[in-house]
Structures are given as structure tokens and as C-alpha cells.
Amino acid sequence: MKQIVRQLDILRELQARRYGMSVRELADEYNVDRRTIQRDLGDLREAGFILHETRRADQRIYYQLQKDTKLPLNFPIMEIAAMIFAEQAGMGLVGTPFGEHLRSAIRWLTQAMLPEMRQFLERAAEAYVPLARGHKPYEDAREILDNLHDALLEHCVCRVSYRSPGAESAQQYNIEPLRLLPHRGGLYVISRMPYYDQLITQAVDRFESVEVTKEEFEPPDHLSVDEQVSNAFGV
């Protein structure tokens, strides 16, 4: 395990454990000696993380990560780390307005952090996230994504032009968008086809156009979006 990855895991443990962890417990947990853990704790403090020490009845010192982060909304450190990881991994959002919103949220949060803390989380993300990962570009699909997003929020029927795999030309029909989700570098829409009363999974990059109509719909109770996601992606 890389040092930076172990140190981030230590942060996660110290935040999650109600009574903290001792150096011995951390050493046993990560199969390293206590001197290594002491160095890790020192590195975390140098990065700006506040670790509280409490001596308990067994005379051991237990360490806890301070929960009051002094950040906007008192945002937990590990949640910020997860957002940074998601942004660096792309999560299928590269070139989309959702990716821009994610980066904006991260900038808003990290501007309040100490530079050392921000650099630590960015280095940890580089260790966690594979650097070579394919992403489908969505810069040219901005209008399509905006329309899908609006339709999802307002439960509006969409008139779409969609080219299925292997098809020579696109077909036009109505869909009721229910969920937008990333998978392996791409974005997909789970929708109901009113004509057939069934759920379908469509790749965003195969839409040629998406028009939001004024017709609203009620999300179906008799069709399971989660089951459709599982069937489509095996998750």
C-alpha cells in the first residue's frame, strides 16, 4: 500500500472511530511498525489535519480526527476527498455541465482549506485513481444534457432522435427520462417508453436531439429503475 493511500485510510479510520485508535491498533491494522504510524500521524498534522490525543484507562494514547473542519457547512474531510477523487476520475462527467458543477463545488470547498491539506488530498487522489482511463467527450452534447437534466427535474416527456447501435439512421420517439448515471466513462439514461410501457437504457452520445415537451408524466410505480440499472450494468 502506498504511503499516501495508507495515510488517507488512517484519516478515514480516525474520523469513523468513536473513541479513536491507538498507534498500536493502527500498526496492526496496516501491518507496519509503530514508528511508521508515528511518521504518518506527523505527516497528517503537517498537512493541516487536527488530531486530538486522549489517554485512556489502559494508558495508551488514542487519536481522533477533529470533526469540526472549519470548512463551509462543516463539510467532512472524507466527503471532500471523495468529491476530489470523483472529479479526477471523471466519473463519466467530462465535458458535461454536471462535471462543471462538480469542479465548482470542489473549488468552493477547497478554497477554505489550508494549501497543505488540499495538496495532500490531491496527491492521494492521484494514487487512488488510475490516470489512464477513457472518457467519452460530451462537449458537443451540452444542449442534449441540459434538456435531459431539465426533463428529469420536471418529469417532462422528451421527443428524441436516437441512433441505436448498428442502425444506419436515428429513430424518433417519446421517452420519459427517469435517471441519468455514469458507467465506465460514459453517461446513460434510464427511461420509460410510454408506447411499450417498458424501461430502456440509452447512451447519451447516441442521441442526435432531445426536445423537452410540455407534457408531464408520473414516474411509474410498477417498473423498477434499480432493477433496470442492475440488468444493464450488472451493478
N, C-alpha and C positions, 0 to 999 in steps of 0.2 A: 504494500500500500504506500503510495506517495505520501511524503511528509505533509504537504498542504491538504491532501484529502483526509488524512488522519486527524489533522488539527480541526478541520471543519466538522468532522464526525464528533470530535470531543466537544466542540461548541454545542452541537445538537444534543448530545447527552447531558451536558451541564444545564441546558435550558429545559430539558424534558424531566430530569430527575427532581422530585420534590425536595429531597434533602441533599442533593448534590452527590458528588463522587470523590473518593479519596484518590491520591496518587497511586496507591497500590491497586485499587479497583480498576483504574484506568489502564495501568500497566498490564494487568491480567486480561482486560477486555481487548487490548490491541496487540497483545503478545510482544511487548517491548519492555525494556528495563525502566525503572523508576526515574533514572537520570534523563532518559529520552522524554518522558512525560513532563518532567520539570522544565525542560527546554521548550516543549510545546506550549506549556502554560505561559512561559515567559514571552514566547513569540506572540501569543494571542493578546497578552497585555500590551506589548509594544504596538500591536495593530490597533489598539484603542478599545478593546473589549474589556469591560469591567467584570472582574471575577471576585466574588465575595468568598472569604475564608471563615469557616466555623469549626472550632474544636469541639468535638462531641465526647460523650462519656468514655468511648474507647481510646481517647487521647489522640485520635487521628484528626487531621485537618481535612475537611470536606469543602470542595469548591463548587460554587454555583455561578451561573451567568446572570448578571443583573437583568431583570425583566423590564425595568424602565429604561428604554433605549434612548430617550430624549429625542426621538425622531418624530416626524409628523404622524399623528394618530397613534403614537407609541407603537409603531409597526414592528413586529417581532423580527429579529435578525434573520432567522432561518427562512421566514417567508420572503424577505428581500433577496436572500441568496437564491431561493427557488425562482424568483422572477428574473434575476440576472442569468441564471442557467437557461431558463426558457428562452430568453432573448438571444443568448449566444447560440443556442441550439437551433434557433429559428422557429421551431415548433410549427412549421408549415405556414408561418405568417409573414415571410419575407416578401416585401413589396406590396403588402396589403395595408389598408387603414388600421386594421387591428394591430399589426406589427408596430405601426407608428404610435398608436395609443400606448402599447406596452412600453416602448422606449421612452415615451414622455413620462409615464408613471415612474419608471426606474430613475430617470433623471431627477424628477421631483423629490424622490426619496433619498437618493444618494447625495444630492447637493447638501443635505443636512448632516452627512456623515463626515467623520474625520477622513482625510485623504488616505491615511494608512489603512483604515478599515475598508474603505472602498477598494483599494488596490488588492488587499488580501482576498476579498470576495471575488474579484475579477480573476485573480490568479487561480483561485480554487475552481472557478467555472471552467477555465482552460484545461485544468486537469481532469475534470469530471466529464466534460462534453467533447466528443470526437470532433476534431477540427475539420475533417473532410467528410461532409455529409451533403448529399444532393438536396437541393430545394427547387421546386418549380417556381418560375418567376410569375408574379401576379401584377407587375406594374401596369400592364395593358388591360387588366381586368378590374380596374378601380371602380368604374361605374357599375359593373355587374355585382361586385362585392358590396358596394354601398346599397344597391337595390335589394339584394338578398338580406342584408342586415336590417333594413327598414321593414321588409316583409316579415322577418322573424319577430321583430319587436311588436309590430302592429297586427300580426296574424292576418296578413293580406294574401290573397291568391296572386300568383305570378303567371304571366304568359311568357313562356320561354322558347328559345330556339336552341336545341341541344343536339350535338352530333355524337352518337353512340360509337363505341369502339368498333371499327370495321365498316361503319356506314360511310357511304360516299357523300351524303349530304345530311344536313341537320333537319330535324323534325320539330314542328311547333305544337305545343300543347300546354295545358294548365297544370301547375303544381301548387301544393300548399307546403311551403318550407317549414320544417319543424326544428331542425338542429343543424348547426354548422360546426364541423370539427376537423382538426388536423390529423393526418396519419401519414407517417413515413415521408415527410417533406411536402405533402400535398394537402389541399383543402377539399373537403367533401360535404355535400348537403344531403341530409336525410329529409325526404319529402313524402307527402301523400299524393297519389294521383287520384283525383276525385272520380274520374271516369271509371277506373277499375277498383277503387276503394282498396288500394294496397300501397305499401311503403316501398320506396325505391332509394337507391344510393347513387349520387351523381358526382362526378369530378368537376370542380369549379372551372378548371381550364378547358372543359369541353362545351361550356355554354358560349354560344355566339351572341345571345342577347337575353336580357331579363327585364321584363316590364312589370312593374308593380301596379296591379289593378285596384280599383276602389272596393272590390268585393272582399269582405272579411269572412273568416272561417273559424270554427271552433276546433281546437286540437282534438283528435279522436281518442276516445277512452278505450276503444276495442282493439286498437293497434298499438303494439309496444315498440317505441323508438329504441329503447335499450336492447331489446332482442334483435332489432334490425342492425344496430351497431355491432353486436356480437356476431351475427351471421355474416356481416360484410367484412369485418376486420379481425374476427377471432379474438376480441378483447372483452 
